[in-house]
Amino acid sequence: MEVIMTSIHAATGDGQAIPREQARPARQAYQILHFGFVAAPILAGADKFLHLLCNWDQYLAPWIARLSPINGHSLMLAAGIVEIAAGILVAFKPRIGAPIVGAWLCFIILNLLTMGTFFDVALRDLGLALGAFALSRLAIEFDSEIRRESR
């Protein structure tokens, strides 16, 4: 396939044109979402162990903690491991990993809503879940395209 060059220049301003396919807004949206849904789950998962951003234990609904055979803090550490694994999965298999992240966020929303608090966080997570599901749709086209280009 012939690569058609555009007059769009690299962000560095060095005057080099980038291939037209990479300049498409849908491809750029895919790349932004892909980066975000690799970084965010890994960072949030790691912070379950570090507590630099917040005390994550406060977001666990008491009824879920009561159902768990392990204590609430240990459950949140397990959630951190799941989130790190999900971020890594999105990095290498976004068509599979992105809907898993979206579903995970929906479970988090359910957890928060049943607490009767943190509605603002639940709303933010709804936006993130929609973004993850959008990434999964974009990955159908662009993930296979990127694999073809790398051969």
KAVENMO-V5767 format. One record per backbone hydrogen bond with DSSP energy under -0.5 kcal/mol. CO is the residue of the C=O (numbers start at 0). NH is the residue of the N-H. If there is no record, write none. Layout:
CO,NH / CO,NH
This chain:
1,3 / 2,4 / 3,19 / 7,17 / 9,12 / 15,9 / 17,5 / 18,21 / 18,22 / 19,22 / 19,23 / 20,23 / 23,27 / 24,28 / 25,29 / 26,30 / 27,31 / 28,32 / 29,33 / 30,34 / 31,35 / 32,36 / 33,37 / 34,37 / 34,38 / 35,39 / 37,41 / 38,42 / 39,43 / 40,44 / 41,45 / 42,46 / 43,47 / 44,47 / 45,48 / 45,49 / 46,50 / 53,55 / 54,57 / 55,58 / 56,59 / 58,60 / 60,63 / 60,64 / 61,65 / 62,66 / 63,67 / 70,74 / 71,75 / 72,76 / 73,77 / 74,78 / 75,79 / 76,80 / 77,81 / 78,82 / 79,83 / 80,84 / 81,85 / 82,86 / 83,87 / 84,88 / 85,89 / 86,90 / 87,91 / 88,92 / 92,95 / 92,96 / 93,97 / 95,99 / 96,100 / 97,101 / 98,102 / 99,103 / 100,104 / 101,105 / 102,106 / 103,107 / 104,108 / 105,109 / 106,110 / 107,111 / 108,112 / 109,113 / 110,114 / 111,114 / 111,115 / 111,116 / 112,115 / 117,121 / 118,122 / 119,123 / 120,124 / 121,125 / 122,126 / 123,127 / 124,128 / 125,129 / 126,130 / 127,131 / 128,132 / 129,133 / 130,134 / 131,135 / 132,136 / 133,137 / 134,138 / 135,139 / 136,139 / 136,140 / 137,140 / 137,141 / 138,142 / 138,143 / 140,144 / 141,145 / 142,146 / 143,147 / 144,148 / 145,149 / 146,150 / 147,150
